[in-house]
Amino acid sequence: MIENDELLKVEHLKKYFDTPSGLLHAVDDMNFSIKKGETLGVVGESGCGKSTMGRAILRLHEPTSGKVLYKGEDIIQYNKVQMKNMRKKMQIIFQDPFASLNPRMTVSEAIIEPLMVQGIFLKSDKKGLNAQVDKVMELVGLAKRLINTYPHELDGGRRQRIGIARALAVNPEFIVCDEPVSALDVSIQAQILNLMQDLQDELNLTYMFITHDLSVVKHFANDIAVMYLGQMVEKAPSKKLFENPVHPYTKALLSAIPVPDPDYKMDRIFLKGEITSPINPKPGCRFSKRCLYATESCIGGDIATKEVEPGHFVNCVLA
């Protein structure tokens, strides 16, 4: 049953990769849900499994196990035909706008391609295709004069707008935003974030916004999930996470956010110690080797996730 306008629900999602040394636990037992029209921010260090999780949800990487419930239906069980149809509803915006675009395709060709792949328009329906291209370009703020330009002729901000336009072309409901502004200048980042918020309000889109920058999602996301080595260590509404972080790793991340005041004395938490290997990890807290508060109760057994206040979940013995 779908509750509270829940669009997407992930249950015990795992994605492991075979390596010569054993199984790499890239995503390990993730559980969360996203309501329609809202944004879940996913934060953590590089290599913690954020992007892999986003791709596993979309089945760009096939999950090892778990469920991805879209409007109550487990899309992990879908066959290729069903999954192709589902891609009209679920799209992705990639991190590097240059690498994700075909250098031999013009702006219009890049936007037309998903429309033809999904069979929304026939190649012969040039009027319909051109009308949709014009509509999407206007939505993302791309001037019509750029319709026949190639990616190398444009700056990073415009290239990312093409990536957004391509995702929007098939009228999706859910979009995985895989660090969509990390490759852009700060001033351009603000433009793209404002654009994405406007599009969400106008089209009632639901986002999973993946980033390593907490300051980006502070005002952008409804809820924030903090990942560490493939696991979710804390999840809370954005305001609660910043006001009352509970997990030591979350506190360390928040302490690293720069403050635009040269006279402000930052109370940084410096993490020391060895990073736990994600290959065949032992039971227990994977952050324990770097945690200032680690005890014997943190190792040897799985740590239960606790709800410390409504909607605020923490995976820590201190909670």
ZADO-1210 file (C-alpha; in nm, 4 decimals, padded with zeros to 6 digits):
<atoms>
<atom x="00.0000" y="00.0000" z="00.0000" code="MET" pos="1"/>
<atom x="00.1225" y="00.3518" z="-00.0836" code="ILE" pos="2"/>
<atom x="00.1136" y="00.5831" z="00.2142" code="GLU" pos="3"/>
<atom x="00.1316" y="00.9627" z="00.2372" code="ASN" pos="4"/>
<atom x="00.1716" y="01.0181" z="-00.1374" code="ASP" pos="5"/>
<atom x="00.4808" y="00.7953" z="-00.1335" code="GLU" pos="6"/>
<atom x="00.6232" y="00.7781" z="-00.4855" code="LEU" pos="7"/>
<atom x="00.9354" y="00.5691" z="-00.4258" code="LEU" pos="8"/>
<atom x="01.0232" y="00.3286" z="-00.1466" code="LYS" pos="9"/>
<atom x="01.3528" y="00.1408" z="-00.1191" code="VAL" pos="10"/>
<atom x="01.3682" y="-00.1689" z="00.1007" code="GLU" pos="11"/>
<atom x="01.6910" y="-00.3484" z="00.1962" code="HIS" pos="12"/>
<atom x="01.8608" y="-00.2467" z="-00.1301" code="LEU" pos="13"/>
<atom x="02.2045" y="-00.4018" z="-00.1812" code="LYS" pos="14"/>
<atom x="02.4571" y="-00.3785" z="-00.4614" code="LYS" pos="15"/>
<atom x="02.7760" y="-00.5835" z="-00.4369" code="TYR" pos="16"/>
<atom x="03.0566" y="-00.6090" z="-00.6900" code="PHE" pos="17"/>
<atom x="03.2888" y="-00.9066" z="-00.7347" code="ASP" pos="18"/>
<atom x="03.6586" y="-00.8234" z="-00.6910" code="THR" pos="19"/>
<atom x="03.9674" y="-01.0480" z="-00.6741" code="PRO" pos="20"/>
<atom x="03.9716" y="-00.9880" z="-00.2967" code="SER" pos="21"/>
<atom x="03.6033" y="-01.0592" z="-00.2369" code="GLY" pos="22"/>
<atom x="03.2662" y="-00.8819" z="-00.2487" code="LEU" pos="23"/>
<atom x="03.2722" y="-00.5029" z="-00.2487" code="LEU" pos="24"/>
<atom x="02.9682" y="-00.3799" z="-00.0552" code="HIS" pos="25"/>
<atom x="02.8950" y="-00.0633" z="-00.2544" code="ALA" pos="26"/>
<atom x="02.5365" y="-00.0321" z="-00.1278" code="VAL" pos="27"/>
<atom x="02.4369" y="-00.2287" z="00.1800" code="ASP" pos="28"/>
<atom x="02.0817" y="-00.2548" z="00.3157" code="ASP" pos="29"/>
<atom x="01.9414" y="00.0879" z="00.2255" code="MET" pos="30"/>
<atom x="01.5880" y="00.1732" z="00.3413" code="ASN" pos="31"/>
<atom x="01.4032" y="00.4991" z="00.2743" code="PHE" pos="32"/>
<atom x="01.1081" y="00.6539" z="00.0920" code="SER" pos="33"/>
<atom x="01.0429" y="00.9739" z="-00.1016" code="ILE" pos="34"/>
<atom x="00.7071" y="01.1487" z="-00.1241" code="LYS" pos="35"/>
<atom x="00.5791" y="01.2787" z="-00.4547" code="LYS" pos="36"/>
<atom x="00.6989" y="01.6306" z="-00.5309" code="GLY" pos="37"/>
<atom x="00.9729" y="01.6228" z="-00.2649" code="GLU" pos="38"/>
<atom x="01.3532" y="01.5961" z="-00.2701" code="THR" pos="39"/>
<atom x="01.5747" y="01.3512" z="-00.0848" code="LEU" pos="40"/>
<atom x="01.9328" y="01.4744" z="-00.0579" code="GLY" pos="41"/>
<atom x="02.1964" y="01.1990" z="-00.0384" code="VAL" pos="42"/>
<atom x="02.5333" y="01.3125" z="00.0972" code="VAL" pos="43"/>
<atom x="02.8638" y="01.1562" z="00.1907" code="GLY" pos="44"/>
<atom x="03.2280" y="01.1335" z="00.0909" code="GLU" pos="45"/>
<atom x="03.3386" y="01.0306" z="-00.2573" code="SER" pos="46"/>
<atom x="03.3232" y="00.6527" z="-00.2880" code="GLY" pos="47"/>
<atom x="03.0531" y="00.5999" z="-00.0241" code="CYS" pos="48"/>
<atom x="02.8088" y="00.4516" z="-00.2788" code="GLY" pos="49"/>
<atom x="02.5788" y="00.7480" z="-00.3509" code="LYS" pos="50"/>
<atom x="02.5937" y="00.7257" z="-00.7301" code="SER" pos="51"/>
<atom x="02.5874" y="00.3460" z="-00.7302" code="THR" pos="52"/>
<atom x="02.2677" y="00.3559" z="-00.5252" code="MET" pos="53"/>
<atom x="02.1064" y="00.6002" z="-00.7679" code="GLY" pos="54"/>
<atom x="02.1948" y="00.3793" z="-01.0615" code="ARG" pos="55"/>
<atom x="02.0757" y="00.0660" z="-00.8802" code="ALA" pos="56"/>
<atom x="01.7371" y="00.2283" z="-00.8176" code="ILE" pos="57"/>
<atom x="01.7060" y="00.2988" z="-01.1904" code="LEU" pos="58"/>
<atom x="01.8488" y="-00.0471" z="-01.2702" code="ARG" pos="59"/>
<atom x="02.1402" y="00.0975" z="-01.4626" code="LEU" pos="60"/>
<atom x="02.3237" y="-00.1312" z="-01.2193" code="HIS" pos="61"/>
<atom x="02.1244" y="-00.4437" z="-01.1419" code="GLU" pos="62"/>
<atom x="02.0768" y="-00.4639" z="-00.7612" code="PRO" pos="63"/>
<atom x="02.2130" y="-00.7665" z="-00.5794" code="THR" pos="64"/>
<atom x="01.8953" y="-00.7847" z="-00.3695" code="SER" pos="65"/>
<atom x="01.6196" y="-00.5716" z="-00.2217" code="GLY" pos="66"/>
<atom x="01.3118" y="-00.3933" z="-00.3480" code="LYS" pos="67"/>
<atom x="01.2503" y="-00.0648" z="-00.5299" code="VAL" pos="68"/>
<atom x="00.8796" y="00.0106" z="-00.5001" code="LEU" pos="69"/>
<atom x="00.7511" y="00.2711" z="-00.7453" code="TYR" pos="70"/>
<atom x="00.3915" y="00.3580" z="-00.6570" code="LYS" pos="71"/>
<atom x="00.3789" y="00.0274" z="-00.4708" code="GLY" pos="72"/>
<atom x="00.5157" y="-00.1916" z="-00.7532" code="GLU" pos="73"/>
<atom x="00.8563" y="-00.3580" z="-00.7264" code="ASP" pos="74"/>
<atom x="01.0360" y="-00.2554" z="-01.0458" code="ILE" pos="75"/>
<atom x="01.3252" y="-00.4930" z="-00.9675" code="ILE" pos="76"/>
<atom x="01.0911" y="-00.7698" z="-01.0859" code="GLN" pos="77"/>
<atom x="01.0130" y="-00.5952" z="-01.4167" code="TYR" pos="78"/>
<atom x="01.1266" y="-00.7517" z="-01.7424" code="ASN" pos="79"/>
<atom x="01.3099" y="-00.5533" z="-02.0136" code="LYS" pos="80"/>
<atom x="00.9923" y="-00.4328" z="-02.1847" code="VAL" pos="81"/>
<atom x="00.8344" y="-00.3195" z="-01.8594" code="GLN" pos="82"/>
<atom x="01.1574" y="-00.1485" z="-01.7530" code="MET" pos="83"/>
<atom x="01.1844" y="00.0350" z="-02.0843" code="LYS" pos="84"/>
<atom x="00.8353" y="00.1757" z="-02.0328" code="ASN" pos="85"/>
<atom x="00.9245" y="00.2678" z="-01.6734" code="MET" pos="86"/>
<atom x="01.2117" y="00.4848" z="-01.8011" code="ARG" pos="87"/>
<atom x="00.9511" y="00.7334" z="-01.9210" code="LYS" pos="88"/>
<atom x="00.8782" y="00.7951" z="-01.5531" code="LYS" pos="89"/>
<atom x="01.2304" y="00.7634" z="-01.4095" code="MET" pos="90"/>
<atom x="01.5262" y="00.9571" z="-01.5477" code="GLN" pos="91"/>
<atom x="01.8767" y="01.0655" z="-01.4469" code="ILE" pos="92"/>
<atom x="02.0868" y="01.3810" z="-01.4763" code="ILE" pos="93"/>
<atom x="02.4549" y="01.2895" z="-01.4824" code="PHE" pos="94"/>
<atom x="02.7414" y="01.4622" z="-01.3042" code="GLN" pos="95"/>
<atom x="02.9591" y="01.5498" z="-01.6030" code="ASP" pos="96"/>
<atom x="02.7499" y="01.7223" z="-01.8703" code="PRO" pos="97"/>
<atom x="03.0243" y="01.6900" z="-02.1320" code="PHE" pos="98"/>
<atom x="03.0871" y="01.3165" z="-02.0829" code="ALA" pos="99"/>
<atom x="02.7140" y="01.2363" z="-02.0779" code="SER" pos="100"/>
<atom x="02.6419" y="01.4028" z="-02.4137" code="LEU" pos="101"/>
<atom x="02.7215" y="01.2574" z="-02.7556" code="ASN" pos="102"/>
<atom x="02.9717" y="01.5023" z="-02.9118" code="PRO" pos="103"/>
<atom x="02.8319" y="01.4219" z="-03.2579" code="ARG" pos="104"/>
<atom x="02.4763" y="01.5205" z="-03.1672" code="MET" pos="105"/>
<atom x="02.3381" y="01.8718" z="-03.1775" code="THR" pos="106"/>
<atom x="02.1174" y="02.0058" z="-02.8992" code="VAL" pos="107"/>
<atom x="01.8002" y="01.9114" z="-03.0854" code="SER" pos="108"/>
<atom x="01.9286" y="01.5622" z="-03.1706" code="GLU" pos="109"/>
<atom x="02.0213" y="01.4955" z="-02.8050" code="ALA" pos="110"/>
<atom x="01.6687" y="01.5882" z="-02.6938" code="ILE" pos="111"/>
<atom x="01.4996" y="01.3984" z="-02.9789" code="ILE" pos="112"/>
<atom x="01.6857" y="01.0710" z="-02.9141" code="GLU" pos="113"/>
<atom x="01.4960" y="00.9627" z="-02.5959" code="PRO" pos="114"/>
<atom x="01.1659" y="01.0602" z="-02.7577" code="LEU" pos="115"/>
<atom x="01.2341" y="00.8205" z="-03.0453" code="MET" pos="116"/>
<atom x="01.3804" y="00.5429" z="-02.8289" code="VAL" pos="117"/>
<atom x="01.0650" y="00.5467" z="-02.6155" code="GLN" pos="118"/>
<atom x="00.8402" y="00.5602" z="-02.9223" code="GLY" pos="119"/>
<atom x="00.6719" y="00.8800" z="-02.8040" code="ILE" pos="120"/>
<atom x="00.7169" y="01.0297" z="-03.1508" code="PHE" pos="121"/>
<atom x="00.7927" y="00.8693" z="-03.4859" code="LEU" pos="122"/>
<atom x="01.0915" y="00.9888" z="-03.6863" code="LYS" pos="123"/>
<atom x="00.8519" y="01.1012" z="-03.9581" code="SER" pos="124"/>
<atom x="00.6618" y="01.3253" z="-03.7139" code="ASP" pos="125"/>
<atom x="00.9003" y="01.6170" z="-03.7498" code="LYS" pos="126"/>
<atom x="00.6376" y="01.8698" z="-03.6466" code="LYS" pos="127"/>
<atom x="00.5710" y="01.6919" z="-03.3167" code="GLY" pos="128"/>
<atom x="00.9406" y="01.6365" z="-03.2480" code="LEU" pos="129"/>
<atom x="01.0311" y="01.9984" z="-03.3183" code="ASN" pos="130"/>
<atom x="00.7456" y="02.1240" z="-03.1008" code="ALA" pos="131"/>
<atom x="00.8627" y="01.9067" z="-02.8081" code="GLN" pos="132"/>
<atom x="01.2249" y="02.0205" z="-02.8534" code="VAL" pos="133"/>
<atom x="01.1164" y="02.3859" z="-02.8512" code="ASP" pos="134"/>
<atom x="00.9025" y="02.3281" z="-02.5423" code="LYS" pos="135"/>
<atom x="01.1777" y="02.1556" z="-02.3434" code="VAL" pos="136"/>
<atom x="01.4467" y="02.4045" z="-02.4476" code="MET" pos="137"/>
<atom x="01.2260" y="02.6884" z="-02.3282" code="GLU" pos="138"/>
<atom x="01.1633" y="02.5051" z="-01.9985" code="LEU" pos="139"/>
<atom x="01.5344" y="02.4791" z="-01.9179" code="VAL" pos="140"/>
<atom x="01.6284" y="02.8265" z="-02.0434" code="GLY" pos="141"/>
<atom x="01.8138" y="02.7325" z="-02.3623" code="LEU" pos="142"/>
<atom x="01.7897" y="02.9931" z="-02.6383" code="ALA" pos="143"/>
<atom x="01.6347" y="02.8670" z="-02.9616" code="LYS" pos="144"/>
<atom x="01.9398" y="02.9868" z="-03.1564" code="ARG" pos="145"/>
<atom x="02.1420" y="02.7064" z="-02.9893" code="LEU" pos="146"/>
<atom x="01.9270" y="02.4311" z="-03.1389" code="ILE" pos="147"/>
<atom x="02.1900" y="02.3205" z="-03.3930" code="ASN" pos="148"/>
<atom x="02.5013" y="02.3687" z="-03.1790" code="THR" pos="149"/>
<atom x="02.7247" y="02.0880" z="-03.0523" code="TYR" pos="150"/>
<atom x="02.8301" y="02.0271" z="-02.6884" code="PRO" pos="151"/>
<atom x="03.1881" y="02.1477" z="-02.7416" code="HIS" pos="152"/>
<atom x="03.0545" y="02.4864" z="-02.8564" code="GLU" pos="153"/>
<atom x="02.8778" y="02.5494" z="-02.5250" code="LEU" pos="154"/>
<atom x="02.9863" y="02.6218" z="-02.1677" code="ASP" pos="155"/>
<atom x="02.9289" y="02.3834" z="-01.8759" code="GLY" pos="156"/>
<atom x="02.6072" y="02.5485" z="-01.7621" code="GLY" pos="157"/>
<atom x="02.4430" y="02.5213" z="-02.1031" code="ARG" pos="158"/>
<atom x="02.5639" y="02.1633" z="-02.1442" code="ARG" pos="159"/>
<atom x="02.4030" y="02.0731" z="-01.8129" code="GLN" pos="160"/>
<atom x="02.0810" y="02.2393" z="-01.9271" code="ARG" pos="161"/>
<atom x="02.0875" y="02.0028" z="-02.2256" code="ILE" pos="162"/>
<atom x="02.1220" y="01.7101" z="-01.9837" code="GLY" pos="163"/>
<atom x="01.8233" y="01.8365" z="-01.7875" code="ILE" pos="164"/>
<atom x="01.6254" y="01.8937" z="-02.1076" code="ALA" pos="165"/>
<atom x="01.6993" y="01.5399" z="-02.2255" code="ARG" pos="166"/>
<atom x="01.5764" y="01.3992" z="-01.8934" code="ALA" pos="167"/>
<atom x="01.2588" y="01.6097" z="-01.9080" code="LEU" pos="168"/>
<atom x="01.1808" y="01.5286" z="-02.2716" code="ALA" pos="169"/>
<atom x="00.9856" y="01.2109" z="-02.1843" code="VAL" pos="170"/>
<atom x="00.7839" y="01.3843" z="-01.9071" code="ASN" pos="171"/>
<atom x="00.9218" y="01.1861" z="-01.6080" code="PRO" pos="172"/>
<atom x="00.7944" y="01.1954" z="-01.2500" code="GLU" pos="173"/>
<atom x="01.1153" y="01.0951" z="-01.0706" code="PHE" pos="174"/>
<atom x="01.4718" y="01.2098" z="-01.1462" code="ILE" pos="175"/>
<atom x="01.7999" y="01.0965" z="-00.9932" code="VAL" pos="176"/>
<atom x="02.0244" y="01.4029" z="-00.9908" code="CYS" pos="177"/>
<atom x="02.3780" y="01.2635" z="-00.9690" code="ASP" pos="178"/>
<atom x="02.5880" y="01.5593" z="-00.8490" code="GLU" pos="179"/>
<atom x="02.4482" y="01.7758" z="-01.1314" code="PRO" pos="180"/>
<atom x="02.6293" y="02.0953" z="-01.0233" code="VAL" pos="181"/>
<atom x="02.9638" y="01.9668" z="-00.8900" code="SER" pos="182"/>
<atom x="03.1419" y="02.0187" z="-01.2241" code="ALA" pos="183"/>
<atom x="03.0186" y="02.3785" z="-01.2590" code="LEU" pos="184"/>
<atom x="03.1431" y="02.7164" z="-01.1384" code="ASP" pos="185"/>
<atom x="02.9763" y="02.8425" z="-00.8198" code="VAL" pos="186"/>
<atom x="02.7760" y="03.1148" z="-00.9973" code="SER" pos="187"/>
<atom x="02.6515" y="02.8625" z="-01.2551" code="ILE" pos="188"/>
<atom x="02.5687" y="02.6151" z="-00.9768" code="GLN" pos="189"/>
<atom x="02.3225" y="02.8650" z="-00.8303" code="ALA" pos="190"/>
<atom x="02.1534" y="02.9117" z="-01.1690" code="GLN" pos="191"/>
<atom x="02.1122" y="02.5369" z="-01.2226" code="ILE" pos="192"/>
<atom x="01.9831" y="02.4796" z="-00.8678" code="LEU" pos="193"/>
<atom x="01.7288" y="02.7606" z="-00.9073" code="ASN" pos="194"/>
<atom x="01.6240" y="02.6127" z="-01.2422" code="LEU" pos="195"/>
<atom x="01.5755" y="02.2681" z="-01.0915" code="MET" pos="196"/>
<atom x="01.3672" y="02.4081" z="-00.8062" code="GLN" pos="197"/>
<atom x="01.1491" y="02.6008" z="-01.0519" code="ASP" pos="198"/>
<atom x="01.1039" y="02.2876" z="-01.2643" code="LEU" pos="199"/>
<atom x="01.0094" y="02.0858" z="-00.9564" code="GLN" pos="200"/>
<atom x="00.7429" y="02.3386" z="-00.8597" code="ASP" pos="201"/>
<atom x="00.6099" y="02.3688" z="-01.2146" code="GLU" pos="202"/>
<atom x="00.6104" y="01.9988" z="-01.3095" code="LEU" pos="203"/>
<atom x="00.5649" y="01.8425" z="-00.9613" code="ASN" pos="204"/>
<atom x="00.8888" y="01.6464" z="-01.0010" code="LEU" pos="205"/>
<atom x="01.0385" y="01.4196" z="-00.7363" code="THR" pos="206"/>
<atom x="01.4168" y="01.4281" z="-00.6943" code="TYR" pos="207"/>
<atom x="01.6884" y="01.2189" z="-00.5397" code="MET" pos="208"/>
<atom x="01.9676" y="01.4747" z="-00.5232" code="PHE" pos="209"/>
<atom x="02.3127" y="01.3177" z="-00.4800" code="ILE" pos="210"/>
<atom x="02.5964" y="01.5441" z="-00.3678" code="THR" pos="211"/>
<atom x="02.9039" y="01.5603" z="-00.1454" code="HIS" pos="212"/>
<atom x="02.8226" y="01.9210" z="-00.0533" code="ASP" pos="213"/>
<atom x="02.5867" y="01.9575" z="00.2435" code="LEU" pos="214"/>
<atom x="02.5530" y="02.3315" z="00.1916" code="SER" pos="215"/>
<atom x="02.3962" y="02.2651" z="-00.1504" code="VAL" pos="216"/>
<atom x="02.1139" y="02.0491" z="-00.0139" code="VAL" pos="217"/>
<atom x="02.0495" y="02.2496" z="00.3047" code="LYS" pos="218"/>
<atom x="01.7773" y="02.4600" z="00.1419" code="HIS" pos="219"/>
<atom x="01.7109" y="02.2321" z="-00.1566" code="PHE" pos="220"/>
<atom x="01.6117" y="01.9004" z="00.0031" code="ALA" pos="221"/>
<atom x="01.3143" y="01.8101" z="00.2219" code="ASN" pos="222"/>
<atom x="01.5017" y="01.5174" z="00.3790" code="ASP" pos="223"/>
<atom x="01.8729" y="01.4345" z="00.3877" code="ILE" pos="224"/>
<atom x="02.0278" y="01.0874" z="00.4048" code="ALA" pos="225"/>
<atom x="02.3922" y="01.0612" z="00.5107" code="VAL" pos="226"/>
<atom x="02.5870" y="00.7656" z="00.3663" code="MET" pos="227"/>
<atom x="02.9109" y="00.6107" z="00.4843" code="TYR" pos="228"/>
<atom x="03.0718" y="00.3127" z="00.3087" code="LEU" pos="229"/>
<atom x="02.7516" y="00.1903" z="00.1492" code="GLY" pos="230"/>
<atom x="02.5265" y="00.2356" z="00.4518" code="GLN" pos="231"/>
<atom x="02.2866" y="00.5084" z="00.5638" code="MET" pos="232"/>
<atom x="02.4068" y="00.6318" z="00.9037" code="VAL" pos="233"/>
<atom x="02.1494" y="00.9093" z="00.9491" code="GLU" pos="234"/>
<atom x="01.8353" y="01.0394" z="00.7803" code="LYS" pos="235"/>
<atom x="01.6246" y="01.3349" z="00.8873" code="ALA" pos="236"/>
<atom x="01.4313" y="01.6359" z="00.7617" code="PRO" pos="237"/>
<atom x="01.6827" y="01.8935" z="00.6406" code="SER" pos="238"/>
<atom x="01.6227" y="02.1436" z="00.9210" code="LYS" pos="239"/>
<atom x="01.6456" y="01.8772" z="01.1932" code="LYS" pos="240"/>
<atom x="01.9681" y="01.7342" z="01.0541" code="LEU" pos="241"/>
<atom x="02.1415" y="02.0721" z="01.0677" code="PHE" pos="242"/>
<atom x="01.9973" y="02.1685" z="01.4054" code="GLU" pos="243"/>
<atom x="02.0397" y="01.8351" z="01.5813" code="ASN" pos="244"/>
<atom x="02.2882" y="01.5972" z="01.4122" code="PRO" pos="245"/>
<atom x="02.3288" y="01.2775" z="01.6138" code="VAL" pos="246"/>
<atom x="02.5747" y="01.0506" z="01.4320" code="HIS" pos="247"/>
<atom x="02.9429" y="01.1435" z="01.4831" code="PRO" pos="248"/>
<atom x="03.0043" y="01.1227" z="01.1067" code="TYR" pos="249"/>
<atom x="02.7212" y="01.3668" z="01.0343" code="THR" pos="250"/>
<atom x="02.8653" y="01.6055" z="01.2929" code="LYS" pos="251"/>
<atom x="03.2068" y="01.5862" z="01.1251" code="ALA" pos="252"/>
<atom x="03.0559" y="01.6571" z="00.7819" code="LEU" pos="253"/>
<atom x="02.8636" y="01.9582" z="00.9125" code="LEU" pos="254"/>
<atom x="03.1742" y="02.0957" z="01.0827" code="SER" pos="255"/>
<atom x="03.3540" y="02.1006" z="00.7459" code="ALA" pos="256"/>
<atom x="03.1050" y="02.3353" z="00.5764" code="ILE" pos="257"/>
<atom x="03.2932" y="02.6601" z="00.5049" code="PRO" pos="258"/>
<atom x="03.1555" y="02.9827" z="00.6529" code="VAL" pos="259"/>
<atom x="03.1803" y="03.3021" z="00.4394" code="PRO" pos="260"/>
<atom x="03.3306" y="03.5027" z="00.7240" code="ASP" pos="261"/>
<atom x="03.7124" y="03.5273" z="00.7601" code="PRO" pos="262"/>
<atom x="03.6802" y="03.6165" z="01.1291" code="ASP" pos="263"/>
<atom x="03.4578" y="03.3207" z="01.2163" code="TYR" pos="264"/>
<atom x="03.6397" y="03.0541" z="01.4171" code="LYS" pos="265"/>
<atom x="03.5318" y="02.7168" z="01.2830" code="MET" pos="266"/>
<atom x="03.4999" y="02.4287" z="01.5282" code="ASP" pos="267"/>
<atom x="03.6244" y="02.1591" z="01.2930" code="ARG" pos="268"/>
<atom x="03.6093" y="01.7892" z="01.3745" code="ILE" pos="269"/>
<atom x="03.9107" y="01.6187" z="01.2189" code="PHE" pos="270"/>
<atom x="03.8647" y="01.2490" z="01.1462" code="LEU" pos="271"/>
<atom x="04.1644" y="01.0246" z="01.2040" code="LYS" pos="272"/>
<atom x="04.2234" y="00.6546" z="01.1771" code="GLY" pos="273"/>
<atom x="04.2011" y="00.3917" z="00.9076" code="GLU" pos="274"/>
<atom x="03.9028" y="00.3729" z="00.6736" code="ILE" pos="275"/>
<atom x="03.7288" y="00.0359" z="00.6949" code="THR" pos="276"/>
<atom x="03.7557" y="-00.1699" z="00.3786" code="SER" pos="277"/>
<atom x="03.4235" y="-00.2068" z="00.1917" code="PRO" pos="278"/>
<atom x="03.5379" y="-00.5514" z="00.0717" code="ILE" pos="279"/>
<atom x="03.3854" y="-00.8235" z="00.2900" code="ASN" pos="280"/>
<atom x="03.3304" y="-00.5808" z="00.5816" code="PRO" pos="281"/>
<atom x="03.2893" y="-00.7326" z="00.9263" code="LYS" pos="282"/>
<atom x="02.9669" y="-00.6787" z="01.1255" code="PRO" pos="283"/>
<atom x="02.9526" y="-00.3584" z="01.3251" code="GLY" pos="284"/>
<atom x="02.9795" y="00.0130" z="01.2657" code="CYS" pos="285"/>
<atom x="03.1971" y="00.0860" z="00.9615" code="ARG" pos="286"/>
<atom x="03.2795" y="00.4284" z="01.1009" code="PHE" pos="287"/>
<atom x="03.4135" y="00.2938" z="01.4309" code="SER" pos="288"/>
<atom x="03.7830" y="00.3118" z="01.3344" code="LYS" pos="289"/>
<atom x="03.7514" y="00.6882" z="01.2783" code="ARG" pos="290"/>
<atom x="03.4984" y="00.7645" z="01.5524" code="CYS" pos="291"/>
<atom x="03.6008" y="00.9579" z="01.8636" code="LEU" pos="292"/>
<atom x="03.3335" y="00.7819" z="02.0699" code="TYR" pos="293"/>
<atom x="03.3748" y="00.4214" z="01.9542" code="ALA" pos="294"/>
<atom x="03.3440" y="00.1452" z="02.2158" code="THR" pos="295"/>
<atom x="03.3391" y="-00.2339" z="02.2097" code="GLU" pos="296"/>
<atom x="02.9629" y="-00.2225" z="02.1519" code="SER" pos="297"/>
<atom x="03.0293" y="-00.0675" z="01.8076" code="CYS" pos="298"/>
<atom x="03.2000" y="-00.3782" z="01.6683" code="ILE" pos="299"/>
<atom x="03.1150" y="-00.7435" z="01.6288" code="GLY" pos="300"/>
<atom x="02.7449" y="-00.7058" z="01.5567" code="GLY" pos="301"/>
<atom x="02.5043" y="-00.5107" z="01.3371" code="ASP" pos="302"/>
<atom x="02.3939" y="-00.1722" z="01.4691" code="ILE" pos="303"/>
<atom x="02.0179" y="-00.1181" z="01.4917" code="ALA" pos="304"/>
<atom x="01.8663" y="00.1908" z="01.3303" code="THR" pos="305"/>
<atom x="01.6743" y="00.4020" z="01.5837" code="LYS" pos="306"/>
<atom x="01.4138" y="00.6728" z="01.5374" code="GLU" pos="307"/>
<atom x="01.5351" y="00.9387" z="01.7816" code="VAL" pos="308"/>
<atom x="01.2492" y="01.1756" z="01.6947" code="GLU" pos="309"/>
<atom x="00.9722" y="01.1628" z="01.4337" code="PRO" pos="310"/>
<atom x="01.1319" y="01.1169" z="01.0914" code="GLY" pos="311"/>
<atom x="01.4882" y="01.1265" z="01.2328" code="HIS" pos="312"/>
<atom x="01.6678" y="00.7899" z="01.1972" code="PHE" pos="313"/>
<atom x="02.0205" y="00.7159" z="01.3230" code="VAL" pos="314"/>
<atom x="02.2365" y="00.4057" z="01.2909" code="ASN" pos="315"/>
<atom x="02.4562" y="00.4434" z="01.6015" code="CYS" pos="316"/>
<atom x="02.4825" y="00.2942" z="01.9525" code="VAL" pos="317"/>
<atom x="02.4973" y="00.6486" z="02.0939" code="LEU" pos="318"/>
<atom x="02.1498" y="00.7356" z="01.9633" code="ALA" pos="319"/>
</atoms>
